């Protein structure tokens, strides 16, 4: 008898609670000034990003004291899968982190154009192009990502070469490599192409040494000629470097992240095409080799008439979701996330080369990188769609193991790029 | 009497029957009485289970199939007919993934024979059989990610496996970086990681084997190979079939983790399986509708394989 009374009571209580829950849940949406913004990224849980997130939150709290900001750090290898599900459902975070290039360009349908909100930041920050599609900006850059060629100065010294003056032509570069290999047994390059990322780095690092400036700009603007002899030359070099034994062994089964970086850090390879921010960058290499032994060079000249430059783009940035209730509020949070104070903290703690040109660099390797930013150009592979990038990764592995010829690969890439 | 609530339903069916004429009506009325109560109770009792299956299994499945006929990106939500399927079967990567499934089916006998042979030796009490029994089972408790990482280290180009080959005077093999070798490497590791479970099934099968038959064979002077061929294999036919089916299912459904960790589908897409392809299309390429089409094809493949296995089992069951 007692139970019969208790059950309806329990059900009624649950219904009442559920009612409460939904009522409180609706409240913030009706009052944007005291609402809550959810941010998705894969950085905020890193210890090195703690100060950055704190500074950004503080900056935003000054402007909008009533709004709470929640950072949800997703695992990076699942990030775009989770984001895809959120986009499909039409609801999810208000602000989200993106890699520049294909990853954001494929998803602009889910984003708010930010041009009207970020006008004051346009000159202070650099790297916008990677977050732009059809001349609309969809995210504000936080870090810069690029593909400098790092070299081990210590190995140069051991082979009797001058590390202050690395070779500026391809033949000089390979001659130096041969001398170093003879003296130290270190291979010319540390290669990791298990993820298919090795070719992206190779294409972008040596692109400016092979393409004419006009061809380079056309490529970035979307007029890509895959039949050009200079483009073919880059892919032929990719094969030749492997065939001539300049790469560390087993490139197809070595991960770029982080086995290939490990080979370079152990002094078993002279050069590596690394990154500017996040991982595999000057700060990581400094720790293992010592700051005095980490050198940075631009591509050697491969064909006459090429002017080598540092390939770089906006690395990661924050965009605003279409479904957010108040885009202006979310855009304000994006501006806080790219404030000078926050970015300075990010540079200091994580060693990222940040998008803010007013942040002063201190370390020697970064100084030379930052100096090259002025003449730098967007990286060649960033201009490609993620479909073509994925195909290029697979074909690059097949070129290395000899199951596809360079010409057949270029034909497929051309078709994928046009389609 | 909660079942009383269902009387209106049967009354409705009787009403519908009336349209067919007087004879049907009379039959319908007679059925009304019989339908109420006990005859309805089984349907009521299975209703929750059926509802759960329909709601959480069949309905999403139909939604997925329906979704596969729509477009992605700019054509998001628009009906595109069979476009996704046409693209799928023109994609050499997907065809390669299906070809790899065929490889798995072909390699199945090897995957069954290994635990079968080892179980036989343990059953025949080779020296140290107690140790082997636990050692063989050990990998079965490791997650695919751990197994993949272990073998990544062992099989890396400058890893211990190649050092050993070098010591034997054989050239190094790029186990995971050569597109002709990688698929077999991954399948080999999968078999290593999972054969312990099949081994246990085989051992329990041996428990049902009549020892008198073995003794009789021995006293008739049968060699070991003859004992295995004429006594053990026929005696274990049901167990062997069961292991075939479970190993097949394991190969088709649980290799994602290994592939993800060991090769990421590479080199050159040579270790793609349909599951991995679906994941890439949905997660990396942002093409959920296209991924749905691939899922539908995988579902059909699994359906055919599953039905073939069920009929195979039923046929052999009848022989017994």
Interface residues (C-beta under 8 A of the other chain):
Chain A: X78 X80 X81 X84 X87 X88 X106 X107 X109 X194 X195 X196 X249 X250 X251 X252 X253 X254 X259 X386 X387 X390 X393 X394 X395 X397 X398 X400 X401 X403 X404
Chain B: X73 X76 X93 X155 X156 X157 X158 X172 X174 X175 X176 X177 X178 X179 X180 X263 X264 X266 X267 X268 X269 X279 X280 X282 X283 X284 X285 X286 X288
